[in-house]
Amino acid sequence: MTINILTVVTKIKSVAGEETVLIIGNDRTASLFIADKPVAKTVLDDLATRFLEEVARHLSAMERTPVFPCLPPQEGHVAFGVLTSTGAFTTGAPQKELTGHGPPLSPLYDAAQKIITQLRTNAQDESAAP
């Protein structure tokens, strides 16, 4: 049976308590919110495709959950919530562990960070344009 990924929500809560939320739809649309304020929304074909492929690779290790999007993570943690055609799934880890490129979720976190960086860059470019 094919499982279609519909939406992925990544929540990162800094040790200072600021929450970054990245939402990726199966249409490759990416939305970024920082401290509940919208920062950017755009279609990122290549980066979003790679991120969704990474999510698909990790889906079997995620826990099924009745809650979507995922619950807010503790400070210094990252939470991933995935809505699929068969239900919702979640996983997460401390942010420090994910930046080490060793733990299983590091590639997923790295893919999310690339999108966050691109969306922040796009937003800065748009605000700097005359």
LINLINCOR-V862166 format. One line per field, one symbol per residue. phi: phi as a letter, one per 20 degrees, with the letter a starting at -180 (. if undefined). psi: psi as a letter, one per 30 degrees, with the letter a starting at -180 (. if undefined). A space follows every 50 residues. Layout:
# LINLINCOR-V862166
phi: ???
psi: ???
This chain:
# LINLINCOR-V862166
phi: .edeeebcdddcdffenfddcddcefemedcccclmdfdabaecgfffff fffffffegfeeefbedbffffffgmcccdccdcfdpdcbaaafggffee ldfgegfffffffffgfffffgfffffeff
psi: kkkkkekkkkkkjlfffkkkkkkklfggkkkkkkhgkkelklkieeeeee eeeeeeefefflkkkfkklllkllkglkkkkkklfgaklllllkeeefff gelefeeeeeeeeeeeeeeeeeeeeeffk.
